[in-house]
Amino acid sequence: MAMQLQTRMMFTPKKASLPWTPSGSHYHHSPPPPPLLRSLLPPEKVEVFKSLEGWASECVLPLVKPVEKSWQPNDLLPDSSLSSDEFIYQVKSLRDRTAELPDDYLVVLVGDMITEEALPSYQTWFNQLDGVGDKLGSSPSPWAVWSRAWTSEENRHGDLLKTYLYLSGRVDMLMIEKTIHYLIGAGVDVKTENNPYMGFVYTSFQERATFISHGNTARLATKSGDPVLARICGTIAADEKRHENVYSKIVEKLLEVDPTGTMIAIAEMMRKKITMPAYFMHDGRDPHLFDHFSAVAQRLGVYTVSDYVDILEFLIGRWRLGELQGLTAEGRRAQDFVCGLAPRIRRLQERIVDKQVCKMESCSVKFSWIFNKEVPLI
């Protein structure tokens, strides 16, 4: 297959893709509408998920954290219930810590937060998946119970980061809010259509990518002298790690009950490439905002091409894809493709990245999120 490593992506929670594109192409102000959803699953495939509801109740739902045992944004933010003087002191301490955060770090942190804030689009997407979606909005199906719990846990991430950034005074909240408004309005297209096999493959990859990204922002916050922000990012990363484990367990079970169907779905997602849900990110000014944000994240090492390949190799190992037996001829072709993909990407990545660096040499961009300050892309 001709490898066309695109870059409309990079990732951040809900985010993952390769941080560059050989063609250098970009989407402009109005992203193309996503394709109409088609029902991809025959009844016998939908029945697979129906038959796994008991397993999901026993093995998936216990990984949901009870509300009373879960952290909340208020636990990690200045306490507004304190006296005015004490609250103002806590906010001043926050501002003192964030005063030294580099502009490029703020760009990546804002991009991560905006991606988390587009959560309504992600739940809408999940509910379109055949056999597992919450068609009623309050379905007792364990798949629906999980999706609502996942959404409620994820909802805290954007709330926490957005409030922290707001209190810092380092970012332009009006432009950030406009970007969130644009993004939710644009929707999301992660190329799974309404196929739950591909949906769970996508979330397995995406949640691990988010875990890596937030873990790296935690590391950089510590380096910049903000241990509280480091704890915030690390706390979010821990959530994403647990979510990754859930989705990976689901794919493991699907490989057990339908190895060929699941193997084909993994290959199909990798052919399409795992792209960031915030692909349609736009602030009303920069038509290439997502690409620019992705380039900064790549340069800082928050999420890189190597991370993408590492995740692929990790999942191949966790799911023991090279050891699968009993596949049909089509399943074996899918197996060969996926198991041979990581080395092919690694062989291409250095050459392509070098080419991109040559094109973008000394390039810097003004980001509206930080009051139009310029940030280098390479």
N, C-alpha and C positions, 0 to 999 in steps of 0.2 A: 504494500500500500504506500502511496506517495505520502510522506509525512508533511503535513502543513501545520506547523506548530503556531497556533494563533495566540494573540495576546489580549484579547478583550477581557482580560481576566484578572488576574492575580487574585488574590483572595483575601478574604478577611471574613469572618463568620460566615459566614455563609459565603464563603468566598474562596475560590481556589481555581486557579488556572495558570497557564504559563504567562509570566510577566512580560512578554514581548511578542511582536508579530513580525515575521520576515517581510511582509508586504508593507508594513507601516500604515496600514489602513485604519480608519477610525469611523465610528458612527457619528453622525452629526446631530443637530438639535432634536430631530424627531426620530427616535429609533424605530425600526420596522416593527410592525405588529407581530406578535407571536403567532405561530400557525394554529389553525383550529384544532382542538383536541379531537382525537379519534379513539374509539375503543379498540385497543390492541389485543385484548385478552379474550380468547374463546372461553366459554363457560367452564370447561374443565380446569383452566388455569385460575379463574376466579375462585373456583372451589378449593384450590390449594390453600388459599388464605383463609377461607371459611373453616377448613379442617384444622388449621393451626391456631384457632382462637383459644383453645384450651391451653396449648403450649405458651401462647403469648401472655395469658393470664398468670401462668406459673413462673415464667422466665423473664418476661419483659416488665410487667407492671411492678414487681418488687423493686426495680431499679429507679422508680419514681421516688423522689424524696418528699416525705410529708411536709406540708406547709409549715407546721410548727417547728420542724427541725431544719428548715431551710434558711439560708441567709436572705436578707432583704437589703435593698440599696441604702436604707436609713442606717443600717449597721456600720456602713463604711463612709458615711458623709457627716459633715458638721451637723450637730443636733439642734434643730430649730426650736425644740421645746425648752431649751435652756434660756436663761436670761439674755437680754439683748447684748449685754457686754460679753458674756461668755460665748454666745454664738458668733459675734463679730470677731472675737479673738480666734476662734477655730477657723473662720473663713480667712482671716489674715494669715494664719499659719499655713493654710492651704495655698494661698497666693504666694507666700514667700517660697514655698517648695517648688511651685510650678514656674516661678519666674526664670529659672535656669533651664527649663526644658527647651531643646532646640526646635526651631521652626519646622524642620523636616519631620521630626518626631511627632509634632502636633498634627501635621498633615496626615500621617498614617493613622494616628489615634482617632482623628475625626472621621477618616474614611471607614475605619473599623466600626465606629459608633453608628455612622449613618447606615451602614449595611445591617447592623442589628436592628435599627429603628424601622426598617422596611418589613418587619415581621408580619404585618397583615397579609402581604403578598405570599409569604412562605406558607402560612396556614391555608390560604386559598388554594395554593398549588397542591399541598398534601391532600386536601379534601377532594381533589379531582382524580386521585389514584384509584383505579378499579379495585374493589374488594376490600379496601382498607380505609377509604375516606369516610369522613363524618358527614354523611349526606343530610342528616337532620339537624346538626348543630349540637345535639346532646345525646348521641347514640351511645348505648351501653356496651357496644362492641369493644373488646380490649384494644383493638387497633385505634379506634376513635378516642378511647380514654387515654391511651398513650400520646396521641397527637395533641390533644388538648393540654396534657400535663407538660409535654415538651415545649409547647408554645408558651405556657405560663412561666416555665423556668427561664426560657430564652428572653421573655419580655423584660426581665430584670436587668439584663445586660445593657441594653440601650439606655434604659432609665438611669442606671448608675453612671455610665460614662458621660452621658449628656449633662447630667446635673453637675458632675465634677468639672467638666470643661466649662460649663456656664459660670460656676463660681470662680474659676481660675482667672477670668478676665482676659485670657490670652487669645481667644478666638472670637470671630464674628458670628454670633448666634443667629442673626437674621439670615445670613447667607447659608448657614448650616440648615436652618429650618426650611428655607426654600429648597435646598437640595433634597431633603427628606420628602418634602411635598411632591417635588418632581418625580422622585424615585418610586414612591408608592403609586403615584398616578400612572407611571409607565408600566408597572407590573414586573413580571419575572418570566423568563423562559430558559429553563435549564435543560431542555431537550429530552426530557423523560416522557413527554406526552402524558397519557394517564396509565402508564405501565408501572405497577408497583415493584416489579423486579428491578427495573432500572432506577426507580425512585429510591429504593433502599441501598443500592450500590452507590448512587450519588451521595446520599446523606452519610454513608460510611466514610467516603473520601472527604466530603466537605467538613464534617465535624472534626476529623483528625487535622485537616488543614487549619481550621479555626483554633484548635487546641495549640498548634504550633505557633500560629500568628500571635495569639494573646500571650503565650508564654514568652515570646521574644519581646513583645512590648513591655512585659513585666521586667525582663532582664535589663532593657534599656532604661526603664524608669529608675531602677536601682542605681544604674551607672550615672544617671543625671541627678541623683540626690533626692528622689521622691519615693521613700519607702512605702508610703500610704498608697500611691498610685500603683506601685509594684504589687502590693497586696491585692488591690482591686483587679488588676489584669490577671494575676495568678488565680484569684478566686473564680473569675469567668473562665479561665482556661480549664480549671478543674471540672466545671460543669460540662464544657465541651468534650472533655476526655470521657466522662461518664456517658454522654450521649453517643459518642463514637462507639463505645463498647456495646450499647444497645443495638445500634444499627448493624454493627459487624456481626453480632450474635444472630440477628435476623437473617442476614445473608448466609451465615454458616448453616442455619437450619434449612434455608431454601436449597442450598447445595446438597444437603442430605436427602431432601424429599424430591427434588427436581434438578439434578445436577446439570443436565443438558440445557434446560430452559434458563437456569441461573447463569451458567457459563456464557451462553449467548448474550444475555443481558449485560454482563460485565464487559464483554468485548464491544458491544454496541455503544456503551457509555464511553469507553476509552477511545473508540473511533471518533465519537462526537467531541471528545475532550470535556473534562470537568471544568465548567466555567463558573465564574462567580455570580451569585444572584444579583449583585449590584452592577451588573453589566450596563444597565441603562442609566447609571448615575449621571446627573447633570445639574448644574447650578444656575442655568439661564444665561451664562456668560461663556464658559469654556466648553466648546463642543467636543473636546478631547479629554474631559476631566477624568474619566475612569482610567484611561491609558496613563495619564500623568501621575495620578495617585498610585497606580500599580508600579510605575517606574521608580518612584521614591521608595515604596515598600521593598522593592527588589534591591535597591542600592543600600538601604539600611540593614538588609538581611532579615527583615521581619518575615517575609515569605518570598522564596526564590524558586527558580527553575529546579534547582537541586532538591528543594523540599518536595516539589511535585513528584519527582521521580522516586524519592525516598518513600513517599506515601504509597505509591504504586507498588514498590518492592515489598513494603511492609504488609500490605493487604494480600499480595500474592502469597507471602509466607504464612500469614495468619490463616488464610482460607485454604492453604495447601493446594493451590490450584494446579501446580505441576504434578500432583499425585492423584488427581481425580481419575476414577476409573468408570467404565460403563457408559461413556459418552457416545452419542451418535457421531457420524462423520462430520456433521455440521458443528457439533459440540467440540470435537477434537480440533477442528480448524480454528474455532474461537479460542480454545485453550492455547494452541500454538501461537496465535497472534498476541494474546495478552502476556503470556510468559516470555515472549521475546521482545516486548515493547520497550521496557526500561533501558536495556542496553542501546537500543536504536536511538532513543531520545538523548541519552548521555553522549553518544557519538556526535549528534547534531548540535547539541546545546552550545558548546563552546564556540563553534563556528558561527552560529546564528547570533549569539549574544555579542561576539566581537563585531559582527557586521552592524548590529544595532548601535553599539557604542560609537562606531565610526560615524554613523548618521547623526547621532545626538550629541556629538562632542561639544562640550562647553555650553550645552543647552540648559537653560533654567526657565521656570514658568512661575507666573504670579498665581497664587491661590487665593480665591475670595474668602475662603474659610479663615485665613489668618491675616485679614485686612490687606489683601493684595501684595503681601511680601513675596519676594522671589525666592524660589527654592530650586537648587540644581537637581536635574533628573538623573545624572550619572556621576 
